[in-house]
Amino acid sequence: MKLFVITLVGLLLTLNGSAQSIQLTDHLINPRLDSLNGNNDLKFLTDKNPAKANKYQFCTYTQTDSTRGRFCLNTTYGHVQLDTSLQAITPEKLSGEWKVVAFGTFEVKDSMSSTAPVGDRQTTILNENKNPTGSIKFEDKKMQIDFRNLDDMSSGKGSYTIIDGKYLAAKAFLKGSTSTAIGITNDGFLILDDHTYRTLAKKDAYLVIRTTIRRVILKKV
């Protein structure tokens, strides 16, 4: 069964927030869901991810007589990605203290059928902290994290590395090592995304892709 994605020209950007605000699900690149252009979009989204950014990835696979599935943690893959125009991050751009302004987890579910010309996309906010508190301070390739009421997020100190201007690799950032997609908007919001990626496919019948993104949004103090 072919994956139903499109060319780079067809990538659809979600609407950006205003100059003074940002929504939890802003600034994503989404491939359209028609099947006319083959696998080019998915190839673009995945080929741009450096292999070293996925050194912490862990995947499991399932298979039955009729279906195949994949589940990946700490991955840079997903059927949606952070807008690449927000990247090219350097330590100099990060330097200083950033205050958390939004935190939550959302899922983008793409469902495609071999009998339908256009698939279906559903974006669901799984949880959103309405009053997040905390900060991250970057200085001399060191980072100090103070997350006070963000579930499953840790606080502490450690060093970090920027991979290809797109990923923040830091052992101190979570309860384990990971590569976090990173970008800064034109309005000065710092976005940190962690992906979980699931697929379920039945040959010549359907393909379901779920990208779960845990996102922290910060603003420089």
Buried (B, 14 or more C-beta within 10 A) or exposed (E): EEBBBBBEEBBEEBEBBEEEEBBBBBBBBBBBBBBEBBBBBBBBBBEEBBEEBBEBBEEEEEEEEEBBBBBBBBBBBBBBBBBBEBBEBEBEBBEEBBBBBBBBBBBBBBBBBBEBEEBEBEBEEEEBBEEBEBBBBBEEEBBBBBBEEBEEBEBEEEEBEBBEEBBBBBEBBBEEEBBBBBBBBEEEBBBBBBBBBBBBBBEEEBBBBBBBBBBBBBBBE
